[in-house]
Amino acid sequence: MGLRLKTEYWDNPKTREAFKAFILDIHDLDFTEWETRGYWDHAYTPFSYFKDGQLISSICIYLLDAVIAGRETKLVQISGVGTHKDWRRQGLSRELTDLGLQWARGQHQGVFLFADEEAIPYYERCGFSPLHETLEYCHAEPTPNRQGMIQLDPSNQENLDKNYSYAQNRTPISDKFSVFSSKLLMFHALYTMRNKMYEIPDLECLVFFDREGDVVNVYDILGRTIPSFQKIYPYISSETDKRINFHFHTDKLEIKGIQTEIITGNNTFVKESFPVSTPAFPFTSRA
């Protein structure tokens, strides 16, 4: 077929631009702001087939810091998977996945990914297994709102620098299970969490959250230490709150009455054995 395999090519402007164009075409995702703001991550490693200079199939192996049961480790997340429409059903993605995992062998404790609905049969054929995820939540108690929270605007470079400083110096959100990367978090700051970043200077922490009706969704908390939620909640509270969802494990938040439920819809898949049976993946760990 005359295909050429390329990997670890971020320092080559031409191939990097080809990758960006490919991701925009396949996933309708423009990495330009993540790149120009300076947060492109070399730990996000591509394995790509090129044909006559055009990228036709690619996957990325993201080697991420993790904490499991209080122990520091690494996990692999597979993302950026796709093949040009003229080259599909030829096993290219599977070949690249095998090559990427072979490259990462010995560097991690587990492999996970989040699949698009239409890709589920493919990942099952490739030997991936679905993994149940946990959502932790509590009922909101009436709490007077306390002033002092500041929303951070990612279009303001000083705000973005502050966010990045929190990301670089954070403690893991959970000792039970955490997956994190400062540059991946900045991707979320620029895209998925763009209007959901708030600093609480009194507590020296940053909170990613939003509100859907009477439900509060807390996606991540960044700080050198993690304050108890009893200290955080007055700054984000509303008199209409009924329930608070936490998109991570809450063992550091000292919450009384925490409840859990199994959730579906994230299409979480793992390769072979995974070190946690029903994890709550932090939202900002998703690539």
N, C-alpha and C positions, 0 to 999 in steps of 0.2 A: 504493500500500500504506500510505501515511501514515507512513512510517518517518522517524525523525529521527536524523541522524548527530551523534555527540558524540565529541570527542577532548580530550586534555589536561584532564581534569576531576577530577583527584585532589583538588583543593582544595574540591570541592563534596561535602559529607558524604553527601548523599542518593544521588548517582550513584555515588560510591565504594562505598557499602554495597550498591547494586544490582549492581555489578561483583563484589564479594566473594561475594554470594549466587549469582550466575551461575556463578562458578568452582567454588564448592562443589557446585552442582548438576551441572555438566557434567563436572568433573574430580575431584570428591570431594576437593578440596583447600581447607583452611581457612586463609586468609591472616591470621587475627586475631592470632596471636602475632607474626608478622613485622611487622604494623602497630603493635600496642600496645608492642612493644619499641623502636619508633622507627626501623626500618630500611626502611620503605616507600620505594621508589626512584622519583623523578619521571622518571628516564631510561627507565623502563618505561612506554611511552606507549600508551594504549588508543585503538583506533578501533572504535566501537561503534554499532550501530543500536538505537534505542529505539522502542517502540510503546506509547503511552499510559502512559509512565513505566516500562515493563518493558524490561529489557535482553533482546534476543532473539538478537543475533548480535554477536560481538566477536573481535578479534585484538589482540595487543600487539606493538609494535615495541620491542625492547630494544637501545638503542645502547650498545655495550660497548667499553671500552678494550681494545686489542690490541697485541701486538708481533709483527712478522713480519720475520725476517732482521735483527733488531736495530733495526728502525725502528718508532716509535710510530705507530699508526693507529687506526681504528675499524672494528668489524664490527657488522652487524645480526643479531640473532637474533629469529626470529618464534616467539611462544609464546602461550599462553592462547587458542588458537583453538577456537571452538565456536559452535554455533547451537542455539537451542531446538528441540526435536523437532518442534513444529508448524510451523516455518519452514524446515526443511531442504529441500535440492534446489531452491533458488531462486537460487543463485549469490551469496548474501549474503557468505559468507566470502571468496569470490574477489574480490568488489567491495572489501571492506574491506582485503584484502591489497594489492590494486593501489593503493588510496588511501594506505595506510601506507607502501608502498615509494616512492610518488611524493613523499610528505612527507619521507622520509629521503634522497632522491636528493641526491648530492653531499656527504653527511656520512659516508660509509663506503666501505670498499674491497671488501666482500663481504657476502653474505646467506647464512645457514644456519639450519637447524631440525632438530629431532629428532622424527620422525613416529611416531604410534601405528601399529600394524600395519594396522589397517583404513583408515587415512587415506592410505596409500601411493599407491593409484590416483588419489586426488584430487590430491595434490601433483604427480604425474607429468603429469596433465592440465593443471595450472597452469604447466607449464614448468620445474619443479624436477627436478634430476638427482641420483641417488644418489652419495655420496662415500665412498670407502673410508677407514677410519680405521686408524691404527697403534697397536699396543700394544707398549711397550718393557718388557723384563724381563731379569732375570739370575738365575743360580743362587745360592742362599744358601750362603755359606761358614760353617762352624762359628765362632761368635763369642760369647765370654762376655758375659753380660748386664751392663750397667752401670746402677747405680741413679741416680735423679735425674729421671726423667721424671714429669710430673704430669698426670693426666687432668683436663680442664676440664669442669665441669658447667654446661650452659647454663641450668639453673634458678637458678643462683647469679649474681646481677647483676654482681658483681665479676669473675667468670670470663668472663661474656659481654662486659663492657667490655674486658677484656684481649684477648679474641679480636678484637674490633672494632678495637682499636688496632693489632694485628698486621695486620689486613686493610687498614687505611688507610695504613699505612707500609711495606707490603711492596714488595720488588722483584719484577719478573716472574719466574715460575718458570722460564721458558725464553727465551733470546734467539732461538731458532729459530721458535717459535710459542707465543704465550700469549694467552689471552682472560681478562679478569678484571674484577671489580667488587666493591668492598668490601661493598655492601649485598646483592648477590646472594650473596656468600659467606656473609653472615649468615643468609640464607634456608637455606642448606645446614647451617649450624651449628645452626639450630633444628629442622630437619626431617631431611634425608637423612643428615647426619653427626653427629647429636645425641650419640651415644655413641662417637664416633671422633676426638675432639679431644684432643691431648696437647701440653703445652708441655715443651720441653727448655731450662730456664733457663741451663744451662751454655753452650749454643750460641746462646741468644737467638733461638730459632725455635719455631714451632708446626707440628706434623705431624698431618695427617688420615690415619689408617690403620686397617685392621682385619685380621683373620686368619681365613682359611677353611681349616681343616685345616692342611696344611703349606705353604699359600700365603699370603704377605703381600701385601695390596693397599695401596699408597701412593697417596692421592688428591690430595694437595697438600702443599706445604711453604711456610710463610710466615715471612719474616724480612726485615730490612733488607738482609741478604746471605744467600746460600744456602750453608750448609756443605756440604762434600763428603759423599757418602753413607757413606763410610768412617768419618766422625765421627758421623753420625746413627745408623747401624745398631746399634751396641752398646746404645743406649738402648731399642730396640724389638725386639731379637733374641729368639729362642726356639730352644732346641736341636732342636725339631722342624721348623724352617723348611727347605724345599727350594727354593722359588722365590719371587721378589719381582716383582710386577707394578707398573708405574708408569703411572698414568693421566694422563700428561703427557709432554712431551719432557724427556729427562734430560741435556741438554747441559751444564748447570751443576753436575751432581753428581759429575763426574770418576769415572765407573764404568768399570772395565775389564771387558770381556767382555759388554757390553750386547748384547742381541739384539732383533729386531723381528719382529712378525707382523701380518698384516692381520686385523682383526677385523670381524665382522658382528653385527647384532642391535641396534645403536643407531639404525638407520634414519636416518642422517644424510643430509640433502638440502641442496643448494645451488642458488642461482638464478644462471643464466648462468655466467660464469667465476668461479672462486674462486681466491684468490691462493696457496693451498697445495694440492698435489695429494693427499698422504696424511698429513694432520695427526693428531696426538694431541691431541684436545680435552681440556683439563683438566676433570676431573669437575665441579669447582665452577664451571665456566662454563655449565653447563646450566640453563636457565630453564624 
